[in-house]
Amino acid sequence: MAVNINCDMGESFGLYKMGDDEAMMPHIKEANVACGFHGSDPNHMRHTVELAKRFDVGVGAHFSLPDLPGFGRREMKIDREEMANIVLYQIGALKGFLEVAGVRLNHLKPHGALYAMAARQEHIAHAIADIGDHFSVPLFGLANTLHEEVFTARGLEFRAEFFADLEYDDEGQLIITREHAAVDPQAAAKRTLRAVREGVVRSTGGLDVPVRAQTICVHSDTPNAVAIARAINSALS
């Protein structure tokens, strides 16, 4: 049962630091690198790519709504064509740094509010797929949502993602929060192991809702992210 841990990172901006990317790198296999629209800038993007290369961690494009002040966690009304262009613009930025570093693009993953929108708005899911058609890499997303339905119907490789440090509602939808609170590492490891083995997670309403966990996300801006990743690795091994 090989399940990777991925992490949203490279999200610092200018003098503002988000997460401890270097401390997280030894505990993950894939880095979702911010592309400038919710976090990151040219310096942080290049540094994160080089850091991932040093630790042999795969680099994916973590693209967002154009919402730097809100960290990409506020929804916006955008049509399909514009959304596709916004996604392509961000992937293109990251691809430049990847080519300079000699690193290939590993995967694609929407961020924050865009992730949630693509799970339930068909035109947004298709906008991401419109761009995914041009890159032969997996798309990370939430199982049993439009992520899986649209991406797989269009012949794209889909990898079901489970979030170890976020809650799920009674419909199995991810609860996107503006800020992430600390999470008990052992509790996170336990719920992750259950998601992997049994395909369920306990919702905020106390229900067991179906999930799939082909890759596990731990957010770098969760205050104790390193401890969570360490506990999950120990549990999975």
Secondary structure, 3 states (H helix, E strand, C coil): CCCEEEEEECCCECCECCCCHHHHHHHCCEEEEECCCCCCCHHHHHHHHHHHHHCCCEEEEEECCCCCCCCCCCCCCCCHHHHHHHHHHHHHHHHHHHHHHCCCEEEEEECHHHHHHHHHCHHHHHHHHHHHCCCCCCEEECCCCHHHHHHHHCCCCEEEEEECCCCECCCCCECCCCCCCCCCHHHHHHHHHHHHHHCEEECCCCCEEECCCCEEEEECCCCCHHHHHHHHHHHHC
